Amino acid sequence: MISRRTILQGAVAATSVPVVASVAWTLRQPETIPATPLDHPSLYKVLVDKRFATARAFGRDADSRGLPVQAFNGDITDVWFNDLYPKWRQGRAAIAGLTTHSVLFCLEQLARDARMRVIQRAEHRIPGHETLYSWVIA
């Protein structure tokens, strides 16, 4: 039986497709860049965990597209306190990144205070390495 909730969920999903598609990621071979951000001028910053070669390559690709990239070494605390927290107090600012699940989880929780959420997430399993996630928070 079709309920009002089902119709509303379908409508929300259908209207969010263009937003997600505009900041979508394309998967490449694990030896190269696993995910590439499309040009998206509304991204405030792209975050990459510099412990992983894949993430560093991802950051270089984002930088070549003119996106501001911030690299960190596994701990997102400094980025949060010195950059994201003050920025999100002023208003919403979309971010994207290629990080571990724990970093994504922290940012997802912190984004709630700014009334933002993860709008896109993809898992990238690289054999012999930690699973990384590409994501967009808006």
N, C-alpha and C positions, 0 to 999 in steps of 0.2 A: 504494500500500500504506500502510495506517495504521500508524504507529509509536507507540511509547510517548511519544516526544518530541511528536508531533502532538497526542496526547490531553492531555498536560500543558500545552502551550501554549494549547490551547482552554480548559482549565479555568481557567488563570490569567487569560486574557482575559475569560472570562465572569464571574469573581468581581471583576474590577477595574471593570466597567461602573458599578456603583453609586457607587464612589468618584469616578470621573471625572465622572459625571453630577452629583454633588453639588457639584462646583466647576466646572461647565461654564460656557462663555461663549456668549452669543448675539450674533450679528453683526447690526449695524444699518447704515444708510446711511453711506458714508464721510464725509459732511458732518456727521454727528452723532457720537455716541460709537460707535466700531466694535465694542466689546465691553463687556459688563457682567457683573461678577462676581455670582453668586448669593450670597445670604446664606450664609455658611459660618463659623461661630464658631471653628473651629479654625485659621483663618489667623492667623499671627503678624503678618504685615505684607503690604501691597500696595506694590510698587515701581513708580514711573512716571518716565519720562524727560521732564523738564519742557521740553525743547527742542521737543517736538511737541505741538501743540494737541490732537490726538486723545488723546494720553496724559494730558494735563492734565485733559481732560474725563472720561476714564476714572477718574482719581484722584478727581475731585469726586464721581462717581457712587459709587465705593467708599466714600468718606468719608460720604456721605449714608446709606449702609447700615450705618454704625457700624464699619467696618473701619479699622484704623490704616494710614495711607498715608504713605509716605516718598518724597519727590520728590528727584531728583538731576539733575545737569546733564551727562549723557553719560558720566561716569566713575563707576563703581560702587565705586572703591577706598575712599573714606571710609565708605560704608555698610558695606562688608565689614569693615574693620578696627574701626570704632567700634560696630557693632551686630550684624551677622550672625555674625561669627567668635566673639565672646564668647557669644552666645546658643546657637550650635550646639555649642560646647564643653560647655555644660550639658546639652544634649540636643537632640533633633530638634524643629524648629519649621517648619511649612509656610509657604511664602511664595508669592505670586502677583505677576504684574506685566504691564505692557505696555511693552516695550522693543525695542531693536534686537537683531539676531541676535548681535552681538559681546558684548553684556551678558549675554544669555541663555546663550551659550556659556561665558563666565567663571563665572557662577553655577552652571551645570550641573557644571563641573569641580570647583569648590570644594565643592559639596554632597556629592560622593562621600566626602569625609573624614568627613562626618557621617552617612554611610550613607543618604543621601537621593538622589532622582533626579527627573527631570522626569516627571510622570505625565500631563500634558496640555499640548499645544502647538497653537496655531493661527496661521496666517500671515494677516496683514491687509495686502493691497496697496492702497495709497491712491494713485490717479493723481497723478503729479507730485511724490510724496514718497517717502521711504525706506520700505521694507517694515518693518512692525512685527510683533511676535509677542506674543500673549497666552499665558501659561503658568502652570503650577502646579508647584512643586517640593515634594515631601513625602517 
